[in-house]
């Protein structure tokens, strides 16, 4: 996971991976059919979250506050970790030659989308989030925008884009 | 440009490039110091736009209309071209080992940012764009969000995310 997050799917070889794991290269294929098969499992694992995603569904906290806390936690994480997001990197690399990765990315995007959409829908019911946009659409938009912001942080070598994301989203899109 | 856009920086080799160009591999190094040197020049070329960016500064059209037309043209382009955006892909791959690419990406992001920011600032003066967000911040946010949406289209094999982008942006952020 560490190597794939740092370098992306095409940026590291099975040999890089077995060297980092200090195991013989041949043993890799006892466990995984291909580099793609390993990468697909890693996408699922990574999708469980770099931060505590249960923040999003804590029923004791108002929905808008949960969304703010979720992105604040992500900002904190991605401001420290300069490697970017494995999901965003793999999204940029996915092609018809990597159908397994594509399938797992779809699944992670759907899970993240449902978690955020549920919080948005609750906020809409609670009257704290605008109701003229569908919760699902808005959730997908937020995920895409955040992935784009993470990409920029690595080019600018600055977490500024993550702060703008929070500022723009919570001052205009959401409310 | 075609190969890099399809496969990203790490996804193609100098040999892939010289084969596609039907030239001997050795001749590559008469023209470019490295694959990175070629890629950096291509970023600059690509940054001139897949679509006509002069839409953004046509003084005869109201600024908000220009922004809408710009993203409509991009949507039209990226709905047809399934390879995604070279800049977004390179943003995902950039690392300390590719400082030339990073520098050229920064420069393209700045040019795009200035073009969009100028239109936003004009729209703010014309009273059609909200003034509580800084034009520069909003421009960077729009670029990042759009790059993220393009990434999703390749995972979903659908241009849906591009339509959501336009819907969310022009119904909330901008006005």
Boltz contact constraints between the chains, C-beta under 6 A:
constraints:
  - contact:
      token1: [A, 8]
      token2: [B, 93]
      max_distance: 6.0
  - contact:
      token1: [A, 10]
      token2: [B, 10]
      max_distance: 6.0
  - contact:
      token1: [A, 10]
      token2: [B, 11]
      max_distance: 6.0
  - contact:
      token1: [A, 11]
      token2: [B, 10]
      max_distance: 6.0
  - contact:
      token1: [A, 89]
      token2: [B, 92]
      max_distance: 6.0
  - contact:
      token1: [A, 91]
      token2: [B, 151]
      max_distance: 6.0
  - contact:
      token1: [A, 91]
      token2: [B, 155]
      max_distance: 6.0
  - contact:
      token1: [A, 92]
      token2: [B, 89]
      max_distance: 6.0
  - contact:
      token1: [A, 92]
      token2: [B, 92]
      max_distance: 6.0
  - contact:
      token1: [A, 92]
      token2: [B, 151]
      max_distance: 6.0
  - contact:
      token1: [A, 93]
      token2: [B, 8]
      max_distance: 6.0
  - contact:
      token1: [A, 94]
      token2: [B, 154]
      max_distance: 6.0
  - contact:
      token1: [A, 94]
      token2: [B, 155]
      max_distance: 6.0
  - contact:
      token1: [A, 102]
      token2: [B, 155]
      max_distance: 6.0
  - contact:
      token1: [A, 105]
      token2: [B, 155]
      max_distance: 6.0
  - contact:
      token1: [A, 106]
      token2: [B, 155]
      max_distance: 6.0
  - contact:
      token1: [A, 137]
      token2: [B, 164]
      max_distance: 6.0
  - contact:
      token1: [A, 141]
      token2: [B, 164]
      max_distance: 6.0
  - contact:
      token1: [A, 141]
      token2: [B, 168]
      max_distance: 6.0
  - contact:
      token1: [A, 144]
      token2: [B, 148]
      max_distance: 6.0
  - contact:
      token1: [A, 144]
      token2: [B, 149]
      max_distance: 6.0
  - contact:
      token1: [A, 144]
      token2: [B, 152]
      max_distance: 6.0
  - contact:
      token1: [A, 144]
      token2: [B, 161]
      max_distance: 6.0
  - contact:
      token1: [A, 145]
      token2: [B, 145]
      max_distance: 6.0
  - contact:
      token1: [A, 145]
      token2: [B, 148]
      max_distance: 6.0
  - contact:
      token1: [A, 147]
      token2: [B, 148]
      max_distance: 6.0
  - contact:
      token1: [A, 148]
      token2: [B, 144]
      max_distance: 6.0
  - contact:
      token1: [A, 148]
      token2: [B, 145]
      max_distance: 6.0
  - contact:
      token1: [A, 148]
      token2: [B, 147]
      max_distance: 6.0
  - contact:
      token1: [A, 148]
      token2: [B, 148]
      max_distance: 6.0
  - contact:
      token1: [A, 149]
      token2: [B, 144]
      max_distance: 6.0
  - contact:
      token1: [A, 151]
      token2: [B, 91]
      max_distance: 6.0
  - contact:
      token1: [A, 151]
      token2: [B, 92]
      max_distance: 6.0
  - contact:
      token1: [A, 152]
      token2: [B, 144]
      max_distance: 6.0
  - contact:
      token1: [A, 154]
      token2: [B, 94]
      max_distance: 6.0
  - contact:
      token1: [A, 155]
      token2: [B, 91]
      max_distance: 6.0
  - contact:
      token1: [A, 155]
      token2: [B, 94]
      max_distance: 6.0
  - contact:
      token1: [A, 155]
      token2: [B, 102]
      max_distance: 6.0
  - contact:
      token1: [A, 155]
      token2: [B, 105]
      max_distance: 6.0
  - contact:
      token1: [A, 155]
      token2: [B, 106]
      max_distance: 6.0
  - contact:
      token1: [A, 161]
      token2: [B, 144]
      max_distance: 6.0
  - contact:
      token1: [A, 164]
      token2: [B, 137]
      max_distance: 6.0
  - contact:
      token1: [A, 164]
      token2: [B, 141]
      max_distance: 6.0
  - contact:
      token1: [A, 168]
      token2: [B, 141]
      max_distance: 6.0
  - contact:
      token1: [A, 172]
      token2: [B, 172]
      max_distance: 6.0
  - contact:
      token1: [A, 172]
      token2: [B, 173]
      max_distance: 6.0
  - contact:
      token1: [A, 173]
      token2: [B, 172]
      max_distance: 6.0
  - contact:
      token1: [A, 173]
      token2: [B, 173]
      max_distance: 6.0
